[in-house]
Amino acid sequence: MRIALGSDHAGFALKQQLAAHLLEREACTVVDVGAYDAASSDYPDYAEAVGRAVLEGRAERGILICGSGVGAAIAANKLPGIRAGLCHDTWSAHQGVEHDEMNVIVLGARIIGSELARDLVKTFLAANFTNEERHVRRIAKVKKIEAAGR
């Protein structure tokens, strides 16, 4: 699986750890969209880069990291077609994919540790959308809201 991976300066160290984990343990191809160092940077830039990589088909899913995860999730969700979810527990990491067709997981580097981050990513990548009628219906409503906002 191709994964777009991005962070601002606050998430840079965790991004580096997750990149190594994805390559070694999850056998993924990593599309690193930055940041490329820990110098101060702005999370919206990386939220857009991760989202565009997913929307353009350069990655199947995305992982986005900032200090709390909140700002990056808000920014990523401005892109029509991106369903980014801030996750700090494994239930949300799989349920977000299974029920809400989440295609970007957002992590707060200052909130969770690297071991939990690895567990969340593993759970997120293993999950699949259920295609149950109720979930398909709800996603269609989300897409309608997106279209109305353009």
C-alpha positions in Angstrom: 0.0 0.0 0.0 1.2 3.5 -0.8 0.9 5.9 2.1 1.3 9.7 2.0 3.0 10.8 5.2 3.3 14.4 6.3 3.9 16.5 9.4 4.7 19.9 10.5 7.7 20.6 12.8 5.9 19.3 15.9 5.2 16.0 14.3 8.5 15.6 12.5 10.2 13.2 14.9 7.1 10.9 15.0 6.8 11.1 11.3 10.4 9.8 10.9 9.7 7.0 13.3 6.5 6.0 11.5 8.2 6.1 8.1 10.7 3.6 9.3 8.0 1.4 10.8 5.9 1.6 7.7 8.8 0.4 5.5 10.0 -2.3 7.9 6.9 -3.7 9.5 3.9 -2.8 7.3 5.7 -3.3 4.0 4.3 0.0 2.6 5.6 2.4 0.1 6.0 5.8 1.8 5.3 9.0 -0.1 6.9 11.6 2.2 5.4 15.0 1.5 7.4 16.8 4.3 8.3 18.4 6.5 11.9 17.4 5.9 13.4 18.8 9.1 12.3 20.1 12.5 12.4 23.8 11.5 9.2 25.7 12.2 6.6 25.0 9.6 2.8 25.3 9.0 0.5 22.3 9.3 -1.9 23.4 6.6 0.9 23.0 4.0 1.3 19.3 4.9 -2.4 18.7 5.3 -2.9 19.8 1.8 0.1 17.8 0.5 -1.1 14.6 2.1 -4.7 15.2 0.9 -3.6 15.9 -2.6 -1.4 12.8 -2.7 -4.5 10.7 -1.8 -6.8 12.5 -4.2 -4.4 12.3 -7.1 -3.8 8.6 -6.5 -0.2 8.9 -5.6 -1.2 7.3 -2.3 -4.0 5.1 -1.2 -4.2 6.5 2.3 -2.6 9.3 4.3 -1.0 9.8 7.7 -0.8 13.4 9.0 0.8 14.5 12.2 1.0 17.8 14.0 1.3 18.8 17.7 -2.3 18.1 18.7 -3.7 16.8 15.5 -6.6 19.2 15.6 -5.3 21.8 13.2 -4.1 19.3 10.7 -7.5 17.5 10.7 -9.4 20.7 10.2 -7.1 21.7 7.3 -7.2 18.3 5.6 -11.0 18.1 5.8 -11.2 21.3 3.6 -10.3 19.2 0.6 -13.4 17.6 -1.0 -12.9 13.9 -0.9 -10.7 13.8 2.1 -12.1 12.3 5.2 -9.5 12.9 7.9 -10.0 11.6 11.4 -8.1 12.6 14.5 -7.5 9.3 16.3 -6.0 8.6 19.7 -7.4 5.1 20.2 -7.5 2.0 18.1 -11.3 1.7 18.0 -11.5 5.1 16.2 -8.7 4.1 13.9 -10.6 1.1 12.5 -14.1 2.4 12.9 -13.3 5.6 11.0 -12.4 3.5 8.0 -15.1 0.8 8.4 -18.0 3.2 8.9 -16.8 6.6 7.7 -14.5 5.7 4.8 -11.7 7.7 6.5 -8.7 8.0 4.1 -6.4 10.1 6.3 -5.5 9.4 9.9 -4.4 12.4 11.9 -2.2 12.0 15.0 -1.2 14.4 17.7 2.5 14.0 18.3 2.3 15.9 21.6 -0.6 13.8 22.8 0.4 10.2 22.0 3.6 8.2 22.2 5.3 6.4 19.3 4.2 3.0 20.4 0.5 4.0 20.4 1.1 5.8 17.1 2.4 2.6 15.5 -0.7 0.6 16.8 -3.0 3.3 15.4 -1.4 3.2 12.0 -1.4 -0.6 11.9 -5.1 -0.6 12.8 -5.9 2.1 10.3 -4.1 0.3 7.5 -5.7 -3.0 8.2 -9.3 -1.7 8.2 -11.6 -1.6 5.2 -14.8 0.2 4.5 -17.8 -2.1 5.1 -20.0 -0.9 2.2 -23.0 -1.5 4.5 -26.0 0.3 3.2 -26.3 2.6 6.2 -22.6 3.7 5.8 -22.9 4.2 2.1 -26.0 6.3 2.6 -24.2 8.5 5.2 -21.1 8.9 3.0 -23.3 10.0 0.2 -24.8 12.7 2.5 -21.2 13.9 3.4 -20.4 14.1 -0.3 -23.6 16.2 -0.9 -22.5 18.6 1.9 -19.0 18.9 0.2 -20.6 19.6 -3.2 -22.9 22.3 -1.7 -19.9 24.0 -0.1 -18.0 24.5 -3.4 
